Amino acid sequence: VYDDRTYTFIMKTAPASELIKKAAGIKKGSGKALTEKVGSITTEQLREIAEKKMSDLSANSIEAAMNTIKGTARNMGIEIKD
């Protein structure tokens, strides 16, 4: 909020975990991500999510953004299939 009572509001994209859940068709991630897998997404879906999130991530390339999203998916118990 500025002194003249105006403000700037920036809309970001949805959180990566929400985009992953939507792509996998699940309601929530796994509580035991390393042992219990709850769904899977394809590499193409992973690339689409990374392209949507590219403006919000600090990654310099699409491959780096995909690795970031892949880590989020792994922590949710989502497998990445080719």
SELUMVEX-776145 format. One record per residue: residue number from 1; residue in three letters; x, y, z of N, C-alpha, C in turn. Coordinates in steps of 0.05 Angstrom, whole numbers, plus 5000, padded with zeros to 4 digits. Each point is the difference from the previous one (the first is absolute). Last residue first. Example, Ala and Ser with C-alpha at 12.3 -4.5 7.8 and 13.67 -1.06 7.14 Angstrom:
2
<r><num>2</num><residu>SER</residu><n_c1>5257</n_c1><n_c2>4955</n_c2><n_c3>5142</n_c3><ca_c1>5016</ca_c1><ca_c2>5024</ca_c2><ca_c3>5001</ca_c3><c_c1>4985</c_c1><c_c2>5022</c_c2><c_c3>5014</c_c3></r>
<r><num>1</num><residu>ALA</residu><n_c1>5006</n_c1><n_c2>4885</n_c2><n_c3>4999</n_c3><ca_c1>4982</ca_c1><ca_c2>5024</ca_c2><ca_c3>5000</ca_c3><c_c1>5018</c_c1><c_c2>5024</c_c2><c_c3>5000</c_c3></r>
***
This chain:
82
<r><num>82</num><residu>ASP</residu><n_c1>5147</n_c1><n_c2>4162</n_c2><n_c3>4627</n_c3><ca_c1>5008</ca_c1><ca_c2>5010</ca_c2><ca_c3>4973</ca_c3><c_c1>4979</c_c1><c_c2>4993</c_c2><c_c3>4980</c_c3></r>
<r><num>81</num><residu>LYS</residu><n_c1>4988</n_c1><n_c2>5020</n_c2><n_c3>5109</n_c3><ca_c1>5002</ca_c1><ca_c2>4979</ca_c2><ca_c3>4980</ca_c3><c_c1>5006</c_c1><c_c2>5012</c_c2><c_c3>4973</c_c3></r>
<r><num>80</num><residu>ILE</residu><n_c1>5003</n_c1><n_c2>5023</n_c2><n_c3>5113</n_c3><ca_c1>5002</ca_c1><ca_c2>5012</ca_c2><ca_c3>4973</ca_c3><c_c1>5005</c_c1><c_c2>4977</c_c2><c_c3>4980</c_c3></r>
<r><num>79</num><residu>GLU</residu><n_c1>4949</n_c1><n_c2>5003</n_c2><n_c3>5103</n_c3><ca_c1>5021</ca_c1><ca_c2>4990</ca_c2><ca_c3>4982</ca_c3><c_c1>4999</c_c1><c_c2>5015</c_c2><c_c3>4974</c_c3></r>
<r><num>78</num><residu>ILE</residu><n_c1>4970</n_c1><n_c2>5027</n_c2><n_c3>5105</n_c3><ca_c1>4992</ca_c1><ca_c2>4998</ca_c2><ca_c3>4972</ca_c3><c_c1>5023</c_c1><c_c2>4990</c_c2><c_c3>4984</c_c3></r>
<r><num>77</num><residu>GLY</residu><n_c1>4994</n_c1><n_c2>5026</n_c2><n_c3>5097</n_c3><ca_c1>4994</ca_c1><ca_c2>4972</ca_c2><ca_c3>4994</ca_c3><c_c1>4989</c_c1><c_c2>4996</c_c2><c_c3>4972</c_c3></r>
<r><num>76</num><residu>MET</residu><n_c1>5034</n_c1><n_c2>5082</n_c2><n_c3>5044</n_c3><ca_c1>4972</ca_c1><ca_c2>4996</ca_c2><ca_c3>5003</ca_c3><c_c1>4992</c_c1><c_c2>4971</c_c2><c_c3>4995</c_c3></r>
<r><num>75</num><residu>ASN</residu><n_c1>5089</n_c1><n_c2>5033</n_c2><n_c3>4988</n_c3><ca_c1>4994</ca_c1><ca_c2>5004</ca_c2><ca_c3>5029</ca_c3><c_c1>4970</c_c1><c_c2>4996</c_c2><c_c3>5005</c_c3></r>
<r><num>74</num><residu>ARG</residu><n_c1>5031</n_c1><n_c2>4997</n_c2><n_c3>4911</n_c3><ca_c1>5012</ca_c1><ca_c2>4978</ca_c2><ca_c3>5015</ca_c3><c_c1>4993</c_c1><c_c2>5001</c_c2><c_c3>5029</c_c3></r>
<r><num>73</num><residu>ALA</residu><n_c1>4975</n_c1><n_c2>5072</n_c2><n_c3>4944</n_c3><ca_c1>4984</ca_c1><ca_c2>4977</ca_c2><ca_c3>4995</ca_c3><c_c1>5010</c_c1><c_c2>4976</c_c2><c_c3>5016</c_c3></r>
<r><num>72</num><residu>THR</residu><n_c1>5051</n_c1><n_c2>5078</n_c2><n_c3>5003</n_c3><ca_c1>4975</ca_c1><ca_c2>5004</ca_c2><ca_c3>5014</ca_c3><c_c1>4982</c_c1><c_c2>4976</c_c2><c_c3>4997</c_c3></r>
<r><num>71</num><residu>GLY</residu><n_c1>5079</n_c1><n_c2>5001</n_c2><n_c3>4951</n_c3><ca_c1>5005</ca_c1><ca_c2>4996</ca_c2><ca_c3>5029</ca_c3><c_c1>4975</c_c1><c_c2>5004</c_c2><c_c3>5016</c_c3></r>
<r><num>70</num><residu>LYS</residu><n_c1>4995</n_c1><n_c2>5017</n_c2><n_c3>4908</n_c3><ca_c1>5004</ca_c1><ca_c2>4972</ca_c2><ca_c3>5004</ca_c3><c_c1>5005</c_c1><c_c2>4994</c_c2><c_c3>5030</c_c3></r>
<r><num>69</num><residu>ILE</residu><n_c1>4997</n_c1><n_c2>5089</n_c2><n_c3>4971</n_c3><ca_c1>4973</ca_c1><ca_c2>4989</ca_c2><ca_c3>5002</ca_c3><c_c1>5002</c_c1><c_c2>4970</c_c2><c_c3>5005</c_c3></r>
<r><num>68</num><residu>THR</residu><n_c1>5082</n_c1><n_c2>5043</n_c2><n_c3>4986</n_c3><ca_c1>4987</ca_c1><ca_c2>5011</ca_c2><ca_c3>5024</ca_c3><c_c1>4972</c_c1><c_c2>4988</c_c2><c_c3>5004</c_c3></r>
<r><num>67</num><residu>ASN</residu><n_c1>5046</n_c1><n_c2>4979</n_c2><n_c3>4921</n_c3><ca_c1>5012</ca_c1><ca_c2>4986</ca_c2><ca_c3>5023</ca_c3><c_c1>4988</c_c1><c_c2>5010</c_c2><c_c3>5026</c_c3></r>
<r><num>66</num><residu>MET</residu><n_c1>4974</n_c1><n_c2>5043</n_c2><n_c3>4921</n_c3><ca_c1>4989</ca_c1><ca_c2>4973</ca_c2><ca_c3>5001</ca_c3><c_c1>5011</c_c1><c_c2>4984</c_c2><c_c3>5024</c_c3></r>
<r><num>65</num><residu>ALA</residu><n_c1>5036</n_c1><n_c2>5085</n_c2><n_c3>4981</n_c3><ca_c1>4973</ca_c1><ca_c2>5003</ca_c2><ca_c3>5011</ca_c3><c_c1>4986</c_c1><c_c2>4972</c_c2><c_c3>5002</c_c3></r>
<r><num>64</num><residu>ALA</residu><n_c1>5083</n_c1><n_c2>5004</n_c2><n_c3>4958</n_c3><ca_c1>5004</ca_c1><ca_c2>5006</ca_c2><ca_c3>5029</ca_c3><c_c1>4972</c_c1><c_c2>5002</c_c2><c_c3>5013</c_c3></r>
<r><num>63</num><residu>GLU</residu><n_c1>5000</n_c1><n_c2>4990</n_c2><n_c3>4907</n_c3><ca_c1>5009</ca_c1><ca_c2>4975</ca_c2><ca_c3>5013</ca_c3><c_c1>5004</c_c1><c_c2>5004</c_c2><c_c3>5030</c_c3></r>
<r><num>62</num><residu>ILE</residu><n_c1>4979</n_c1><n_c2>5074</n_c2><n_c3>4945</n_c3><ca_c1>4976</ca_c1><ca_c2>4983</ca_c2><ca_c3>5005</ca_c3><c_c1>5008</c_c1><c_c2>4974</c_c2><c_c3>5013</c_c3></r>
<r><num>61</num><residu>SER</residu><n_c1>5061</n_c1><n_c2>5086</n_c2><n_c3>5019</n_c3><ca_c1>4992</ca_c1><ca_c2>4984</ca_c2><ca_c3>4977</ca_c3><c_c1>4976</c_c1><c_c2>4983</c_c2><c_c3>5007</c_c3></r>
<r><num>60</num><residu>ASN</residu><n_c1>5038</n_c1><n_c2>5060</n_c2><n_c3>5064</n_c3><ca_c1>5008</ca_c1><ca_c2>5014</ca_c2><ca_c3>4975</ca_c3><c_c1>4992</c_c1><c_c2>4985</c_c2><c_c3>4975</c_c3></r>
<r><num>59</num><residu>ALA</residu><n_c1>4956</n_c1><n_c2>5008</n_c2><n_c3>5106</n_c3><ca_c1>5015</ca_c1><ca_c2>4983</ca_c2><ca_c3>4981</ca_c3><c_c1>5006</c_c1><c_c2>5016</c_c2><c_c3>4975</c_c3></r>
<r><num>58</num><residu>SER</residu><n_c1>4948</n_c1><n_c2>5022</n_c2><n_c3>5083</n_c3><ca_c1>5026</ca_c1><ca_c2>5013</ca_c2><ca_c3>4996</ca_c3><c_c1>5017</c_c1><c_c2>4984</c_c2><c_c3>4980</c_c3></r>
<r><num>57</num><residu>LEU</residu><n_c1>4887</n_c1><n_c2>5009</n_c2><n_c3>5007</n_c3><ca_c1>5024</ca_c1><ca_c2>4985</ca_c2><ca_c3>5009</ca_c3><c_c1>5025</c_c1><c_c2>5016</c_c2><c_c3>4994</c_c3></r>
<r><num>56</num><residu>ASP</residu><n_c1>4912</n_c1><n_c2>5027</n_c2><n_c3>4972</n_c3><ca_c1>5001</ca_c1><ca_c2>5002</ca_c2><ca_c3>5029</ca_c3><c_c1>5025</c_c1><c_c2>4987</c_c2><c_c3>5011</c_c3></r>
<r><num>55</num><residu>SER</residu><n_c1>4978</n_c1><n_c2>5000</n_c2><n_c3>4906</n_c3><ca_c1>5002</ca_c1><ca_c2>5028</ca_c2><ca_c3>5008</ca_c3><c_c1>5003</c_c1><c_c2>5003</c_c2><c_c3>5031</c_c3></r>
<r><num>54</num><residu>MET</residu><n_c1>4986</n_c1><n_c2>4913</n_c2><n_c3>4960</n_c3><ca_c1>5026</ca_c1><ca_c2>5011</ca_c2><ca_c3>4993</ca_c3><c_c1>5003</c_c1><c_c2>5029</c_c2><c_c3>5010</c_c3></r>
<r><num>53</num><residu>LYS</residu><n_c1>4923</n_c1><n_c2>4934</n_c2><n_c3>5003</n_c3><ca_c1>5013</ca_c1><ca_c2>5011</ca_c2><ca_c3>5024</ca_c3><c_c1>5026</c_c1><c_c2>5015</c_c2><c_c3>4995</c_c3></r>
<r><num>52</num><residu>LYS</residu><n_c1>4949</n_c1><n_c2>4956</n_c2><n_c3>4929</n_c3><ca_c1>4981</ca_c1><ca_c2>5018</ca_c2><ca_c3>5014</ca_c3><c_c1>5014</c_c1><c_c2>5015</c_c2><c_c3>5024</c_c3></r>
<r><num>51</num><residu>GLU</residu><n_c1>5049</n_c1><n_c2>4934</n_c2><n_c3>4953</n_c3><ca_c1>4996</ca_c1><ca_c2>5023</ca_c2><ca_c3>4983</ca_c3><c_c1>4981</c_c1><c_c2>5020</c_c2><c_c3>5013</c_c3></r>
<r><num>50</num><residu>ALA</residu><n_c1>5012</n_c1><n_c2>4917</n_c2><n_c3>5043</n_c3><ca_c1>5025</ca_c1><ca_c2>5016</ca_c2><ca_c3>5002</ca_c3><c_c1>4998</c_c1><c_c2>5025</c_c2><c_c3>4983</c_c3></r>
<r><num>49</num><residu>ILE</residu><n_c1>4931</n_c1><n_c2>4937</n_c2><n_c3>4994</n_c3><ca_c1>4999</ca_c1><ca_c2>5013</ca_c2><ca_c3>5026</ca_c3><c_c1>5024</c_c1><c_c2>5018</c_c2><c_c3>5003</c_c3></r>
<r><num>48</num><residu>GLU</residu><n_c1>4997</n_c1><n_c2>4949</n_c2><n_c3>4922</n_c3><ca_c1>4979</ca_c1><ca_c2>5020</ca_c2><ca_c3>5000</ca_c3><c_c1>4998</c_c1><c_c2>5015</c_c2><c_c3>5026</c_c3></r>
<r><num>47</num><residu>ARG</residu><n_c1>5060</n_c1><n_c2>4926</n_c2><n_c3>4994</n_c3><ca_c1>5009</ca_c1><ca_c2>5023</ca_c2><ca_c3>4984</ca_c3><c_c1>4980</c_c1><c_c2>5022</c_c2><c_c3>5000</c_c3></r>
<r><num>46</num><residu>LEU</residu><n_c1>4975</n_c1><n_c2>4919</n_c2><n_c3>5041</n_c3><ca_c1>5021</ca_c1><ca_c2>5014</ca_c2><ca_c3>5016</ca_c3><c_c1>5010</c_c1><c_c2>5024</c_c2><c_c3>4985</c_c3></r>
<r><num>45</num><residu>GLN</residu><n_c1>4942</n_c1><n_c2>4944</n_c2><n_c3>4954</n_c3><ca_c1>4985</ca_c1><ca_c2>5015</ca_c2><ca_c3>5020</ca_c3><c_c1>5019</c_c1><c_c2>5016</c_c2><c_c3>5018</c_c3></r>
<r><num>44</num><residu>GLU</residu><n_c1>5039</n_c1><n_c2>4942</n_c2><n_c3>4938</n_c3><ca_c1>4987</ca_c1><ca_c2>5022</ca_c2><ca_c3>4986</ca_c3><c_c1>4984</c_c1><c_c2>5018</c_c2><c_c3>5019</c_c3></r>
<r><num>43</num><residu>THR</residu><n_c1>5039</n_c1><n_c2>4920</n_c2><n_c3>5031</n_c3><ca_c1>5021</ca_c1><ca_c2>5020</ca_c2><ca_c3>4996</ca_c3><c_c1>4988</c_c1><c_c2>5025</c_c2><c_c3>4986</c_c3></r>
<r><num>42</num><residu>THR</residu><n_c1>4931</n_c1><n_c2>4942</n_c2><n_c3>5057</n_c3><ca_c1>5019</ca_c1><ca_c2>4995</ca_c2><ca_c3>4978</ca_c3><c_c1>5020</c_c1><c_c2>5023</c_c2><c_c3>4999</c_c3></r>
<r><num>41</num><residu>ILE</residu><n_c1>4949</n_c1><n_c2>4961</n_c2><n_c3>5090</n_c3><ca_c1>4996</ca_c1><ca_c2>5019</ca_c2><ca_c3>4978</ca_c3><c_c1>5021</c_c1><c_c2>4993</c_c2><c_c3>4979</c_c3></r>
<r><num>40</num><residu>SER</residu><n_c1>4948</n_c1><n_c2>4949</n_c2><n_c3>5093</n_c3><ca_c1>5022</ca_c1><ca_c2>5005</ca_c2><ca_c3>4982</ca_c3><c_c1>4992</c_c1><c_c2>5021</c_c2><c_c3>4979</c_c3></r>
<r><num>39</num><residu>GLY</residu><n_c1>4974</n_c1><n_c2>4956</n_c2><n_c3>5109</n_c3><ca_c1>4992</ca_c1><ca_c2>5007</ca_c2><ca_c3>4973</ca_c3><c_c1>5025</c_c1><c_c2>5003</c_c2><c_c3>4982</c_c3></r>
<r><num>38</num><residu>VAL</residu><n_c1>5002</n_c1><n_c2>4975</n_c2><n_c3>5094</n_c3><ca_c1>4971</ca_c1><ca_c2>5004</ca_c2><ca_c3>4997</ca_c3><c_c1>4991</c_c1><c_c2>5007</c_c2><c_c3>4972</c_c3></r>
<r><num>37</num><residu>LYS</residu><n_c1>5083</n_c1><n_c2>4946</n_c2><n_c3>5063</n_c3><ca_c1>4995</ca_c1><ca_c2>5017</ca_c2><ca_c3>4977</ca_c3><c_c1>4970</c_c1><c_c2>5002</c_c2><c_c3>4996</c_c3></r>
<r><num>36</num><residu>GLU</residu><n_c1>5071</n_c1><n_c2>4974</n_c2><n_c3>5083</n_c3><ca_c1>4972</ca_c1><ca_c2>4998</ca_c2><ca_c3>4991</ca_c3><c_c1>4995</c_c1><c_c2>5020</c_c2><c_c3>4977</c_c3></r>
<r><num>35</num><residu>THR</residu><n_c1>5086</n_c1><n_c2>4993</n_c2><n_c3>5044</n_c3><ca_c1>4991</ca_c1><ca_c2>4973</ca_c2><ca_c3>4999</ca_c3><c_c1>4972</c_c1><c_c2>4996</c_c2><c_c3>4988</c_c3></r>
<r><num>34</num><residu>LEU</residu><n_c1>5046</n_c1><n_c2>5086</n_c2><n_c3>5011</n_c3><ca_c1>5020</ca_c1><ca_c2>4982</ca_c2><ca_c3>4990</ca_c3><c_c1>4991</c_c1><c_c2>4972</c_c2><c_c3>4997</c_c3></r>
<r><num>33</num><residu>ALA</residu><n_c1>4943</n_c1><n_c2>5071</n_c2><n_c3>5035</n_c3><ca_c1>5007</ca_c1><ca_c2>5004</ca_c2><ca_c3>4972</ca_c3><c_c1>5020</c_c1><c_c2>4980</c_c2><c_c3>4990</c_c3></r>
<r><num>32</num><residu>LYS</residu><n_c1>4926</n_c1><n_c2>5009</n_c2><n_c3>5076</n_c3><ca_c1>5025</ca_c1><ca_c2>4985</ca_c2><ca_c3>5000</ca_c3><c_c1>5010</c_c1><c_c2>5000</c_c2><c_c3>4971</c_c3></r>
<r><num>31</num><residu>GLY</residu><n_c1>4921</n_c1><n_c2>5044</n_c2><n_c3>5015</n_c3><ca_c1>5013</ca_c1><ca_c2>5006</ca_c2><ca_c3>5026</ca_c3><c_c1>5027</c_c1><c_c2>4987</c_c2><c_c3>5003</c_c3></r>
<r><num>30</num><residu>SER</residu><n_c1>4951</n_c1><n_c2>5031</n_c2><n_c3>4905</n_c3><ca_c1>5004</ca_c1><ca_c2>4978</ca_c2><ca_c3>5018</ca_c3><c_c1>5013</c_c1><c_c2>5010</c_c2><c_c3>5026</c_c3></r>
<r><num>29</num><residu>GLY</residu><n_c1>4934</n_c1><n_c2>5064</n_c2><n_c3>4939</n_c3><ca_c1>5025</ca_c1><ca_c2>4985</ca_c2><ca_c3>4998</ca_c3><c_c1>5003</c_c1><c_c2>4979</c_c2><c_c3>5021</c_c3></r>
<r><num>28</num><residu>LYS</residu><n_c1>4903</n_c1><n_c2>5036</n_c2><n_c3>4960</n_c3><ca_c1>5022</ca_c1><ca_c2>5008</ca_c2><ca_c3>5017</ca_c3><c_c1>5024</c_c1><c_c2>4982</c_c2><c_c3>4996</c_c3></r>
<r><num>27</num><residu>LYS</residu><n_c1>4923</n_c1><n_c2>4996</n_c2><n_c3>4943</n_c3><ca_c1>4991</ca_c1><ca_c2>5021</ca_c2><ca_c3>5018</ca_c3><c_c1>5022</c_c1><c_c2>5010</c_c2><c_c3>5018</c_c3></r>
<r><num>26</num><residu>ILE</residu><n_c1>5008</n_c1><n_c2>4961</n_c2><n_c3>4895</n_c3><ca_c1>4997</ca_c1><ca_c2>4991</ca_c2><ca_c3>5027</ca_c3><c_c1>4991</c_c1><c_c2>5024</c_c2><c_c3>5018</c_c3></r>
<r><num>25</num><residu>GLY</residu><n_c1>5029</n_c1><n_c2>4992</n_c2><n_c3>4901</n_c3><ca_c1>4972</ca_c1><ca_c2>4993</ca_c2><ca_c3>5006</ca_c3><c_c1>4996</c_c1><c_c2>4989</c_c2><c_c3>5028</c_c3></r>
<r><num>24</num><residu>ALA</residu><n_c1>5080</n_c1><n_c2>5038</n_c2><n_c3>4949</n_c3><ca_c1>4999</ca_c1><ca_c2>4971</ca_c2><ca_c3>5008</ca_c3><c_c1>4971</c_c1><c_c2>4991</c_c2><c_c3>5006</c_c3></r>
<r><num>23</num><residu>ALA</residu><n_c1>5016</n_c1><n_c2>5091</n_c2><n_c3>4977</n_c3><ca_c1>5010</ca_c1><ca_c2>4984</ca_c2><ca_c3>4977</ca_c3><c_c1>4999</c_c1><c_c2>4970</c_c2><c_c3>5007</c_c3></r>
<r><num>22</num><residu>LYS</residu><n_c1>4977</n_c1><n_c2>5062</n_c2><n_c3>5068</n_c3><ca_c1>4980</ca_c1><ca_c2>5001</ca_c2><ca_c3>4978</ca_c3><c_c1>5008</c_c1><c_c2>4982</c_c2><c_c3>4977</c_c3></r>
<r><num>21</num><residu>LYS</residu><n_c1>5061</n_c1><n_c2>5010</n_c2><n_c3>5071</n_c3><ca_c1>4976</ca_c1><ca_c2>4984</ca_c2><ca_c3>5008</ca_c3><c_c1>4979</c_c1><c_c2>5000</c_c2><c_c3>4979</c_c3></r>
<r><num>20</num><residu>ILE</residu><n_c1>5075</n_c1><n_c2>5054</n_c2><n_c3>4986</n_c3><ca_c1>5008</ca_c1><ca_c2>4972</ca_c2><ca_c3>4998</ca_c3><c_c1>4976</c_c1><c_c2>4983</c_c2><c_c3>5008</c_c3></r>
<r><num>19</num><residu>LEU</residu><n_c1>4991</n_c1><n_c2>5093</n_c2><n_c3>5009</n_c3><ca_c1>5001</ca_c1><ca_c2>4993</ca_c2><ca_c3>4971</ca_c3><c_c1>5007</c_c1><c_c2>4970</c_c2><c_c3>4997</c_c3></r>
<r><num>18</num><residu>GLU</residu><n_c1>5002</n_c1><n_c2>5034</n_c2><n_c3>5087</n_c3><ca_c1>4972</ca_c1><ca_c2>5000</ca_c2><ca_c3>4990</ca_c3><c_c1>5000</c_c1><c_c2>4992</c_c2><c_c3>4970</c_c3></r>
<r><num>17</num><residu>SER</residu><n_c1>5084</n_c1><n_c2>5012</n_c2><n_c3>5041</n_c3><ca_c1>4987</ca_c1><ca_c2>4976</ca_c2><ca_c3>5011</ca_c3><c_c1>4971</c_c1><c_c2>4998</c_c2><c_c3>4990</c_c3></r>
<r><num>16</num><residu>ALA</residu><n_c1>5051</n_c1><n_c2>5078</n_c2><n_c3>4979</n_c3><ca_c1>5008</ca_c1><ca_c2>4976</ca_c2><ca_c3>4985</ca_c3><c_c1>4986</c_c1><c_c2>4975</c_c2><c_c3>5009</c_c3></r>
<r><num>15</num><residu>PRO</residu><n_c1>4953</n_c1><n_c2>5096</n_c2><n_c3>5014</n_c3><ca_c1>5023</ca_c1><ca_c2>4985</ca_c2><ca_c3>5011</ca_c3><c_c1>5005</c_c1><c_c2>4975</c_c2><c_c3>4983</c_c3></r>
<r><num>14</num><residu>ALA</residu><n_c1>4954</n_c1><n_c2>5081</n_c2><n_c3>4949</n_c3><ca_c1>4993</ca_c1><ca_c2>4982</ca_c2><ca_c3>5022</ca_c3><c_c1>5025</c_c1><c_c2>4986</c_c2><c_c3>5010</c_c3></r>
<r><num>13</num><residu>THR</residu><n_c1>5017</n_c1><n_c2>5095</n_c2><n_c3>4957</n_c3><ca_c1>4988</ca_c1><ca_c2>4975</ca_c2><ca_c3>4991</ca_c3><c_c1>4994</c_c1><c_c2>4983</c_c2><c_c3>5025</c_c3></r>
<r><num>12</num><residu>LYS</residu><n_c1>5001</n_c1><n_c2>5106</n_c2><n_c3>5014</n_c3><ca_c1>5019</ca_c1><ca_c2>4979</ca_c2><ca_c3>4992</ca_c3><c_c1>4984</c_c1><c_c2>4976</c_c2><c_c3>4990</c_c3></r>
<r><num>11</num><residu>MET</residu><n_c1>4982</n_c1><n_c2>5112</n_c2><n_c3>5013</n_c3><ca_c1>4989</ca_c1><ca_c2>4973</ca_c2><ca_c3>5000</ca_c3><c_c1>5021</c_c1><c_c2>4981</c_c2><c_c3>4990</c_c3></r>
<r><num>10</num><residu>ILE</residu><n_c1>5004</n_c1><n_c2>5100</n_c2><n_c3>5050</n_c3><ca_c1>5011</ca_c1><ca_c2>4983</ca_c2><ca_c3>4979</ca_c3><c_c1>4988</c_c1><c_c2>4972</c_c2><c_c3>5003</c_c3></r>
<r><num>9</num><residu>PHE</residu><n_c1>4982</n_c1><n_c2>5110</n_c2><n_c3>5030</n_c3><ca_c1>4993</ca_c1><ca_c2>4972</ca_c2><ca_c3>5006</ca_c3><c_c1>5009</c_c1><c_c2>4983</c_c2><c_c3>4976</c_c3></r>
<r><num>8</num><residu>THR</residu><n_c1>5012</n_c1><n_c2>5105</n_c2><n_c3>5050</n_c3><ca_c1>5006</ca_c1><ca_c2>4983</ca_c2><ca_c3>4977</ca_c3><c_c1>4995</c_c1><c_c2>4971</c_c2><c_c3>5008</c_c3></r>
<r><num>7</num><residu>TYR</residu><n_c1>4959</n_c1><n_c2>5102</n_c2><n_c3>5035</n_c3><ca_c1>5016</ca_c1><ca_c2>4977</ca_c2><ca_c3>5005</ca_c3><c_c1>5005</c_c1><c_c2>4984</c_c2><c_c3>4974</c_c3></r>
<r><num>6</num><residu>THR</residu><n_c1>4967</n_c1><n_c2>5104</n_c2><n_c3>5050</n_c3><ca_c1>4998</ca_c1><ca_c2>4981</ca_c2><ca_c3>4978</ca_c3><c_c1>5017</c_c1><c_c2>4976</c_c2><c_c3>5007</c_c3></r>
<r><num>5</num><residu>ARG</residu><n_c1>4992</n_c1><n_c2>5081</n_c2><n_c3>5054</n_c3><ca_c1>4980</ca_c1><ca_c2>4979</ca_c2><ca_c3>5005</ca_c3><c_c1>4995</c_c1><c_c2>4982</c_c2><c_c3>4976</c_c3></r>
<r><num>4</num><residu>ASP</residu><n_c1>5070</n_c1><n_c2>5069</n_c2><n_c3>5014</n_c3><ca_c1>4976</ca_c1><ca_c2>5012</ca_c2><ca_c3>4989</ca_c3><c_c1>4976</c_c1><c_c2>4980</c_c2><c_c3>5001</c_c3></r>
<r><num>3</num><residu>ASP</residu><n_c1>5089</n_c1><n_c2>4975</n_c2><n_c3>5030</n_c3><ca_c1>4991</ca_c1><ca_c2>5022</ca_c2><ca_c3>5016</ca_c3><c_c1>4973</c_c1><c_c2>5012</c_c2><c_c3>4990</c_c3></r>
<r><num>2</num><residu>TYR</residu><n_c1>5018</n_c1><n_c2>4897</n_c2><n_c3>4977</n_c3><ca_c1>5016</ca_c1><ca_c2>5024</ca_c2><ca_c3>4997</ca_c3><c_c1>4987</c_c1><c_c2>5022</c_c2><c_c3>5017</c_c3></r>
<r><num>1</num><residu>VAL</residu><n_c1>5002</n_c1><n_c2>4888</n_c2><n_c3>5004</n_c3><ca_c1>4983</ca_c1><ca_c2>5023</ca_c2><ca_c3>5000</ca_c3><c_c1>5018</c_c1><c_c2>5025</c_c2><c_c3>5000</c_c3></r>
***
